[in-house]
């Protein structure tokens, strides 16, 4: 009897074991297994799937279950309590990582464990409708953002031989996108059993992620050869950098103008992404596409954005970081043009098109920024530059979301604002890059 049970267990587990081996083979290809990048890809996939399950549970509770005006109030409150502490945390996370780089694995594990516990709290709150929902949701989002910042600082430590940061980040991002795409229908199916079931699944994934964090190589926690970076490209800081040639050491390091201008372009696109998510969530709820429900309309835009993001990541990986300044300027121009067109000829196809273009532009611009950081930033401050830039981009997303919530639900007005957001960022980036080109390259020097 016992042998029969073991045999049955082996038969039932065989498909899962085979799938697991297949996933490990893909994530570990081209030296990623030996360097530890494969483990980070798997960890990020678990993280992305867990976040999607939480999003499915909260969307049904905070958004679709109440009238639009009440939902706007709830989401505005959610974003407000998110923005306030995260804005305060943003200046702290980067310097904190600079001071305790040896705790990166523990920081990622702590972010996972915190979300696991908060998912259990949310599971009770979504059923009872208690006020615990908002602080728990806040904690999940802040922990998720903190994980993202630490992950950005970890990637440079796990590069396989002959791997660029662009290629590594592309793999990590694609792993997260695939996991998100799989988790969304699973979460929707679990929600049919009850609003708490997606959260129970998220709890399980975050627990797995807690243990996976400690399977990353020990070199992730090593601070050997690292220093702090200052994200600035103004004349004063460049002047300070030049003073090093005359024996003066100001104690602050700049990453150079190309990086900071590309970071500004990325912030504009990230702001546009946050804006569209929240603005379209309410707009399509009140005015869905012809013949479609609000949920289906939102799903169509979400799928378009996801496909755009995946396509942008794939194209960015194929370009291998070539001409990053040109990529940043081009994707900003395309996103601005599509936003202007959508504002003038507002309609369902252009709404979906802007979602797809924003997803692709955001992915390509981020990979171009990665390439510039690898090219222009000295290795000893590169990890710090990644952490600080990711923190700033997270803040830009929150600001864009806040603007999307407060605007009236008028399509033409909303898309005009979207065009203004990304267009202003693009113009400033072009102006800055042209100015930097006229003055010649100003590569950073590290004493």
Backbone torsions as a table, in degrees:
resi	resn	phi	psi	omega
1	UNK	NA	-44.1	-179.6
2	UNK	-65.6	-40.1	178.6
3	UNK	-64.5	-38.1	179.1
4	UNK	-64.4	-39.7	178.2
5	UNK	-63.6	-41.5	178.7
6	UNK	-64.8	-40.9	179.4
7	UNK	-63.2	-42.9	178.6
8	UNK	-63.3	-39.4	178.7
9	UNK	-62.4	-40.8	179.3
10	UNK	-65.7	-39.3	179.7
11	UNK	-64.7	-43.7	-178.2
12	UNK	-69.6	-34.6	-177.1
13	UNK	-84.9	-13.6	-176.1
14	UNK	-57.2	-47.4	179.8
15	UNK	-60.3	-39.7	-179.8
16	UNK	-67.6	-40.6	179.0
17	UNK	-65.1	-40.7	178.8
18	UNK	-65.0	-41.1	177.2
19	UNK	-63.0	-42.4	179.0
20	UNK	-61.9	-41.8	178.4
21	UNK	-65.8	-36.9	177.7
22	UNK	-65.1	-42.8	178.4
23	UNK	-64.0	-44.2	-179.9
24	UNK	-63.2	-36.0	179.0
25	UNK	-64.6	-40.9	-179.9
26	UNK	-68.9	-47.1	-176.3
27	UNK	-69.8	-21.6	-176.9
28	UNK	-98.8	6.4	-175.8
29	UNK	-68.8	155.0	174.8
30	UNK	57.0	38.8	175.6
31	UNK	86.8	-2.4	-179.4
32	UNK	-67.1	-28.6	178.4
33	UNK	-69.2	-43.3	-178.8
34	UNK	-69.8	-35.9	-177.4
35	UNK	-79.6	-20.0	-176.2
36	UNK	99.6	-5.6	179.4
37	UNK	-64.4	-34.6	178.7
38	UNK	-59.7	-40.0	178.6
39	UNK	-66.3	-35.5	177.5
40	UNK	-68.2	-37.9	177.1
41	UNK	-60.6	-45.0	179.3
42	UNK	-64.7	-41.0	178.5
43	UNK	-62.9	-42.8	-179.1
44	UNK	-67.9	-33.8	176.1
45	UNK	-63.3	-43.4	177.1
46	UNK	-62.3	-43.5	178.7
47	UNK	-60.1	-46.4	-177.3
48	UNK	-66.3	-41.4	178.7
49	UNK	-64.0	-41.9	178.4
50	UNK	-63.6	-42.6	178.0
51	UNK	-62.2	-39.2	179.0
52	UNK	-65.0	-39.9	178.2
53	UNK	-63.4	-39.6	176.3
54	UNK	-64.7	-41.6	179.8
55	UNK	-61.6	-42.5	178.6
56	UNK	-60.5	-44.1	-178.8
57	UNK	-65.9	-43.1	-177.7
58	UNK	-72.1	-35.1	179.7
59	UNK	-61.2	-40.9	-179.3
60	UNK	-71.2	-27.3	-176.0
61	UNK	-91.6	-48.7	-174.0
62	UNK	-84.0	-28.9	-168.3
63	UNK	-107.3	-63.2	-170.5
64	UNK	-79.9	-17.0	-172.2
65	UNK	-86.8	-4.1	-176.6
66	UNK	-132.0	163.2	176.7
67	UNK	-59.1	159.2	-173.5
68	UNK	-58.4	-46.6	-178.0
69	UNK	-61.2	-42.7	179.0
70	UNK	-67.7	-37.5	178.6
71	UNK	-64.2	-40.1	178.4
72	UNK	-62.4	-39.8	177.9
73	UNK	-64.0	-42.5	-179.8
74	UNK	-64.9	-47.1	-178.4
75	UNK	-67.5	-37.0	176.8
76	UNK	-62.1	-42.8	177.3
77	UNK	-62.7	-43.2	179.2
78	UNK	-59.9	-45.3	-178.7
79	UNK	-71.5	-34.9	-179.5
80	UNK	-65.3	-47.0	-179.6
81	UNK	-71.4	-19.4	174.4
82	UNK	-77.7	-45.5	-174.9
83	UNK	-65.3	-43.4	-174.5
84	UNK	-58.8	-55.9	-179.1
85	UNK	-70.2	-33.3	-178.7
86	UNK	-69.1	-34.6	175.9
87	UNK	-63.2	-35.8	177.5
88	UNK	-74.2	-34.2	-178.3
89	UNK	-74.8	-30.1	-173.3
90	UNK	-54.8	-46.5	179.3
91	UNK	-70.4	-11.4	-175.6
92	UNK	-94.7	-36.7	-172.4
93	UNK	-61.2	-48.2	-179.1
94	UNK	-59.0	-56.9	178.3
95	UNK	-59.2	-34.7	179.6
96	UNK	-64.1	-42.8	177.5
97	UNK	-65.2	-33.1	176.7
98	UNK	-62.2	-38.4	-174.5
99	UNK	-82.5	-30.8	-177.7
100	UNK	-126.6	57.0	-179.6
101	UNK	-64.8	-20.1	-179.4
102	UNK	-73.2	-2.5	-179.6
103	UNK	-110.8	25.1	-175.0
104	UNK	-66.6	-43.4	178.9
105	UNK	-63.7	-41.7	178.3
106	UNK	-64.6	-36.9	179.1
107	UNK	-65.2	-41.9	178.1
108	UNK	-66.5	-40.9	177.9
109	UNK	-64.3	-39.7	179.2
110	UNK	-64.5	-39.7	177.8
111	UNK	-63.7	-38.7	178.0
112	UNK	-67.7	-46.9	-177.8
113	UNK	-64.5	-39.8	178.7
114	UNK	-60.8	-42.8	179.4
115	UNK	-69.4	-32.0	176.4
116	UNK	-61.9	-47.4	-179.4
117	UNK	-67.2	-39.6	179.5
118	UNK	-69.2	-30.8	176.4
119	UNK	-63.9	-37.5	175.8
120	UNK	-65.3	-40.5	177.4
121	UNK	-63.1	-41.4	178.7
122	UNK	-65.0	-35.4	-179.4
123	UNK	-59.3	-37.2	176.1
124	UNK	-77.0	-35.6	-175.8
125	UNK	-71.3	-35.3	-177.3
126	UNK	-69.0	-26.6	178.2
127	UNK	-83.3	-45.1	-177.6
128	UNK	-80.4	-20.5	-178.1
129	UNK	69.2	31.3	-176.9
130	UNK	-84.2	168.9	-178.9
131	UNK	-71.3	-9.5	177.5
132	UNK	-63.7	-17.6	-177.1
133	UNK	-57.3	-45.7	-172.2
134	UNK	-73.2	-48.2	176.5
135	UNK	-63.9	-33.1	178.3
136	UNK	-68.5	-42.8	177.2
137	UNK	-63.4	-39.6	176.5
138	UNK	-58.9	-46.9	-179.2
139	UNK	-62.0	-39.5	178.6
140	UNK	-61.6	-44.8	-176.9
141	UNK	-69.1	-42.7	179.4
142	UNK	-63.6	-41.6	178.4
143	UNK	-64.6	-36.5	177.6
144	UNK	-64.9	-43.0	178.6
145	UNK	-65.8	-39.4	179.1
146	UNK	-63.3	-41.1	176.3
147	UNK	-59.2	-43.6	-179.1
148	UNK	-61.0	-38.9	179.3
149	UNK	-66.5	-44.8	-179.5
150	UNK	-65.6	-41.7	179.7
151	UNK	-58.2	-39.9	179.3
152	UNK	-62.3	-34.1	178.9
153	UNK	-77.7	-20.4	-175.3
154	UNK	-83.7	-36.2	-172.7
155	UNK	-51.6	-46.1	-178.5
156	UNK	-60.2	-22.9	-179.9
157	UNK	-77.9	-13.7	-172.1
158	UNK	-116.7	21.8	-178.1
159	UNK	-71.8	126.2	172.0
160	UNK	-68.4	165.6	177.7
161	UNK	-57.9	136.9	178.0
162	UNK	66.6	13.7	176.9
163	UNK	-92.9	136.8	173.1
164	UNK	-92.1	160.5	175.8
165	UNK	-61.9	-35.0	179.2
166	UNK	-61.0	-47.5	-179.5
167	UNK	-65.0	-41.2	180.0
168	UNK	-64.6	-47.7	179.8
169	UNK	-65.5	-31.9	176.8
170	UNK	-62.3	-44.4	-179.9
171	UNK	-64.4	-43.6	179.6
172	UNK	-62.6	-44.4	-179.1
173	UNK	-64.3	-44.9	179.4
174	UNK	-62.4	-38.5	175.9
175	UNK	-60.1	-42.2	177.6
176	UNK	-66.3	-39.5	179.8
177	UNK	-65.6	-42.8	178.4
178	UNK	-63.1	-42.8	179.0
179	UNK	-64.1	-40.2	178.0
180	UNK	-62.6	-43.9	179.1
181	UNK	-61.9	-34.9	177.7
182	UNK	-76.1	-36.3	-175.7
183	UNK	-73.0	-29.9	-176.5
184	UNK	-59.7	-53.4	178.3
185	UNK	-67.2	-32.5	176.7
186	UNK	-62.9	-44.7	178.1
187	UNK	-62.1	-41.0	178.8
188	UNK	-63.6	-39.3	178.0
189	UNK	-67.0	-42.8	178.3
190	UNK	-64.0	-32.5	-179.9
191	UNK	-64.3	-24.9	177.2
192	UNK	-66.3	-25.1	176.5
193	UNK	-79.4	-20.8	-178.2
194	UNK	151.8	151.8	-175.0
195	UNK	-65.5	-18.8	-177.3
196	UNK	-86.8	-16.5	-173.9
197	UNK	-66.6	-40.0	174.4
198	UNK	-59.1	-31.5	179.8
199	UNK	-74.1	-33.9	174.0
200	UNK	-63.8	-40.7	177.5
201	UNK	-65.1	-40.3	177.6
202	UNK	-62.2	-41.1	177.4
203	UNK	-56.1	-46.0	-178.6
204	UNK	-62.8	-42.3	-179.1
205	UNK	-66.1	-41.9	-179.2
206	UNK	-67.2	-32.0	174.5
207	UNK	-65.0	-43.7	176.1
208	UNK	-60.2	-42.4	179.2
209	UNK	-62.7	-33.5	178.1
210	UNK	-60.0	-44.7	179.8
211	UNK	-73.4	-36.7	179.0
212	UNK	-62.7	-31.0	-179.7
213	UNK	-58.8	-36.0	-178.0
214	UNK	-84.0	-4.2	174.8
215	UNK	-86.8	-7.9	175.4
216	UNK	-64.0	150.9	-178.3
217	UNK	-59.3	153.0	-179.6
218	UNK	-64.2	-23.3	-179.7
219	UNK	-64.1	-17.5	175.4
220	UNK	-59.9	-34.0	-177.6
221	UNK	-90.1	-1.4	-178.7
222	UNK	-80.8	134.2	177.8
223	UNK	-104.1	12.0	-176.6
224	UNK	-62.5	127.1	177.1
225	UNK	78.6	14.6	-179.0
226	UNK	-110.2	156.5	176.0
227	UNK	-149.3	178.8	-178.7
228	UNK	-88.7	149.0	179.2
229	UNK	-116.7	149.4	174.5
230	UNK	-113.8	121.5	179.0
231	UNK	-85.2	90.3	-179.7
232	UNK	-156.2	148.1	179.0
233	UNK	-140.6	19.9	-179.6
234	UNK	-78.1	168.0	-172.7
235	UNK	-61.4	-35.7	-178.5
236	UNK	-61.8	-45.8	-177.3
237	UNK	-71.2	-35.2	175.7
238	UNK	-64.6	-36.8	177.9
239	UNK	-64.5	-40.1	177.2
240	UNK	-62.5	-39.1	179.1
241	UNK	-63.3	-38.4	180.0
242	UNK	-68.8	-28.3	-178.7
243	UNK	-63.7	-21.7	-179.9
244	UNK	-61.8	-29.9	179.9
245	UNK	-63.2	-21.5	-178.0
246	UNK	-105.5	17.2	172.7
247	UNK	91.1	4.1	179.1
248	UNK	-99.2	133.6	-177.8
249	UNK	-116.6	101.6	-173.7
250	UNK	-74.3	-18.6	177.7
251	UNK	90.9	-6.5	175.9
252	UNK	-117.2	145.3	-177.2
253	UNK	-121.5	139.4	178.3
254	UNK	-105.6	147.9	178.6
255	UNK	-91.6	-2.0	175.6
256	UNK	97.4	156.5	-173.6
257	UNK	-68.1	-36.8	-177.9
258	UNK	-60.3	-41.8	-179.5
259	UNK	-66.9	-45.1	-176.3
260	UNK	-70.0	-34.1	176.6
261	UNK	-69.9	-38.7	175.4
262	UNK	-65.7	-35.1	176.6
263	UNK	-64.4	-38.4	176.9
264	UNK	-63.3	-41.1	177.9
265	UNK	-64.0	-42.2	177.7
266	UNK	-63.4	-39.4	178.8
267	UNK	-63.0	-38.8	177.5
268	UNK	-63.4	-42.6	179.1
269	UNK	-70.0	-37.2	177.2
270	UNK	-67.1	-37.4	175.6
271	UNK	-63.0	-42.5	176.9
272	UNK	-61.0	-41.2	179.0
273	UNK	-60.9	-48.8	178.3
274	UNK	-61.3	-40.5	179.3
275	UNK	-60.5	-49.4	-176.4
276	UNK	-65.1	-38.2	-179.3
277	UNK	-58.1	-49.6	-174.8
278	UNK	-80.2	-39.3	-179.0
279	UNK	-66.7	-46.8	-179.1
280	UNK	-69.4	-29.3	177.7
281	UNK	-57.3	-43.5	-179.4
282	UNK	-84.2	-37.6	-179.6
283	UNK	-62.1	-47.2	-177.6
284	UNK	-75.7	-19.2	173.9
285	UNK	-69.7	-39.9	179.7
286	UNK	-84.0	-34.8	-176.5
287	UNK	-131.9	73.4	-178.7
288	UNK	-68.2	167.4	176.8
289	UNK	-59.8	151.5	-178.4
290	UNK	-56.5	126.3	177.4
291	UNK	78.4	5.9	-178.3
292	UNK	-122.3	154.2	174.6
293	UNK	-79.3	169.1	178.9
294	UNK	-62.2	-42.5	-178.4
295	UNK	-64.1	-41.9	-179.9
296	UNK	-67.2	-41.1	179.1
297	UNK	-60.5	-46.2	178.2
298	UNK	-64.3	-38.4	179.0
299	UNK	-63.4	-38.3	179.3
300	UNK	-62.9	-43.8	179.2
301	UNK	-67.3	-40.3	180.0
302	UNK	-63.5	-41.6	178.1
303	UNK	-64.2	-42.5	178.7
304	UNK	-61.0	-43.1	179.0
305	UNK	-65.5	-41.4	179.4
306	UNK	-64.3	-43.3	177.6
307	UNK	-64.4	-40.1	177.3
308	UNK	-61.7	-42.3	179.3
309	UNK	-63.0	-43.9	179.2
310	UNK	-64.3	-41.7	179.2
311	UNK	-64.9	-43.1	178.5
312	UNK	-61.7	-40.2	178.6
313	UNK	-64.9	-42.8	-180.0
314	UNK	-65.2	-43.5	179.4
315	UNK	-65.1	-42.2	179.0
316	UNK	-61.0	-39.2	178.1
317	UNK	-66.4	-37.6	179.5
318	UNK	-67.8	-34.5	179.8
319	UNK	-72.6	-22.9	175.6
320	UNK	57.6	37.4	174.2
321	UNK	76.6	16.1	179.4
322	UNK	-73.4	138.4	176.1
323	UNK	46.4	58.5	-175.4
324	UNK	-62.4	-36.2	178.4
325	UNK	-62.0	-41.7	179.3
326	UNK	-64.3	-39.5	178.9
327	UNK	-62.4	-46.9	-179.1
328	UNK	-59.1	-46.5	-178.8
329	UNK	-66.4	-41.0	-177.1
330	UNK	-66.3	-48.3	-177.7
331	UNK	-67.0	-33.4	175.5
332	UNK	-64.6	-40.8	178.8
333	UNK	-65.5	-43.0	179.7
334	UNK	-64.3	-45.8	179.2
335	UNK	-61.2	-41.0	178.1
336	UNK	-63.7	-45.2	179.9
337	UNK	-61.7	-43.5	179.6
338	UNK	-67.5	-37.9	178.2
339	UNK	-64.3	-42.3	177.9
340	UNK	-63.7	-44.2	179.0
341	UNK	-61.7	-41.5	179.3
342	UNK	-65.9	-32.7	177.7
343	UNK	-70.9	-37.4	-178.2
344	UNK	-77.9	-43.6	-178.0
345	UNK	-116.1	61.8	-173.8
346	UNK	-61.7	131.4	178.4
347	UNK	-177.3	169.0	-175.3
348	UNK	-57.2	-46.5	-178.8
349	UNK	-60.4	-39.8	-178.6
350	UNK	-74.3	-28.9	174.5
351	UNK	-62.4	-48.7	178.4
352	UNK	-64.7	-38.6	-179.9
353	UNK	-62.9	-42.3	179.3
354	UNK	-65.6	-37.2	176.0
355	UNK	-61.2	-43.7	179.7
356	UNK	-67.0	-44.2	-179.4
357	UNK	-64.8	-40.7	178.7
358	UNK	-62.5	-43.0	178.0
359	UNK	-61.2	-45.4	-179.8
360	UNK	-67.4	-44.3	-178.7
361	UNK	-63.4	-40.5	-179.9
362	UNK	-63.1	-42.6	179.8
363	UNK	-66.7	-46.0	-178.7
364	UNK	-65.0	-42.5	-179.4
365	UNK	-64.9	-37.8	179.2
366	UNK	-67.0	-40.7	178.0
367	UNK	-67.3	-35.0	175.3
368	UNK	-64.8	-39.3	176.2
369	UNK	-62.7	-40.8	176.5
370	UNK	-58.6	-43.1	-179.6
371	UNK	-64.2	-39.5	178.9
372	UNK	-67.2	-39.4	177.8
373	UNK	-62.8	-42.2	178.9
374	UNK	-66.0	-35.6	-176.8
375	UNK	-78.5	-42.5	-168.6
376	UNK	-104.3	-17.7	-174.9
377	UNK	-99.8	127.2	178.2
378	UNK	-57.9	147.2	-173.2
379	UNK	-59.1	-34.8	-174.8
380	UNK	-71.5	-13.7	175.9
381	UNK	-116.9	7.0	-173.7
382	UNK	-67.3	-43.7	179.6
383	UNK	-60.1	-43.0	179.8
384	UNK	-64.3	-39.8	179.3
385	UNK	-62.5	-40.2	177.9
386	UNK	-62.9	-45.7	-178.4
387	UNK	-62.0	-45.5	-176.8
388	UNK	-70.7	-38.2	179.1
389	UNK	-66.4	-40.0	179.2
390	UNK	-64.9	-37.3	177.0
391	UNK	-61.2	-44.5	-180.0
392	UNK	-63.9	-39.4	-180.0
393	UNK	-67.6	-35.3	176.7
394	UNK	-63.8	-40.1	178.2
395	UNK	-64.9	-39.4	178.9
396	UNK	-61.5	-38.4	178.2
397	UNK	-62.9	-43.3	179.7
398	UNK	-64.4	-41.6	178.6
399	UNK	-62.0	-44.1	177.8
400	UNK	-61.2	-41.2	177.9
401	UNK	-62.4	-39.7	179.1
402	UNK	-63.4	-40.9	177.7
403	UNK	-63.9	-39.5	-180.0
404	UNK	-64.3	-30.6	-178.7
405	UNK	-75.6	-39.5	-172.3
406	UNK	-81.2	-15.7	-178.4
407	UNK	-72.4	148.5	171.7
408	UNK	-61.9	152.4	-177.0
409	UNK	-82.3	70.2	178.9
410	UNK	-125.3	117.3	-171.7
411	UNK	-58.3	-49.0	-177.5
412	UNK	-62.4	-44.1	178.7
413	UNK	-61.6	-45.7	-178.2
414	UNK	-61.8	-43.3	-178.4
415	UNK	-74.5	-26.4	172.6
416	UNK	-65.4	-41.1	176.4
417	UNK	-64.7	-40.9	178.1
418	UNK	-59.9	-43.6	178.7
419	UNK	-63.4	-38.6	179.3
420	UNK	-66.0	-39.8	-179.4
421	UNK	-62.1	-54.2	-175.7
422	UNK	-75.2	-32.3	179.5
423	UNK	-66.6	-41.8	178.3
424	UNK	-62.5	-44.9	178.6
425	UNK	-61.3	-41.5	-179.1
426	UNK	-65.2	-44.6	-179.9
427	UNK	-62.0	-42.7	179.1
428	UNK	-64.3	-37.8	179.3
429	UNK	-66.2	-46.8	179.1
430	UNK	-60.3	-45.3	179.5
431	UNK	-60.5	-44.3	-178.8
432	UNK	-65.4	-43.4	-179.1
433	UNK	-67.3	-38.3	177.5
434	UNK	-65.5	-40.7	177.8
435	UNK	-63.6	-41.1	178.6
436	UNK	-65.6	-36.6	179.3
437	UNK	-66.6	-36.8	179.7
438	UNK	-65.9	-34.3	-177.6
439	UNK	-89.6	1.1	178.4
440	UNK	85.2	164.4	-178.8
441	UNK	-64.6	138.7	177.7
442	UNK	-125.1	70.9	-179.2
443	UNK	-68.1	141.7	-178.5
444	UNK	-69.3	147.8	174.2
445	UNK	-117.1	141.3	179.6
446	UNK	-120.5	123.9	-178.4
447	UNK	-72.0	NA	NA
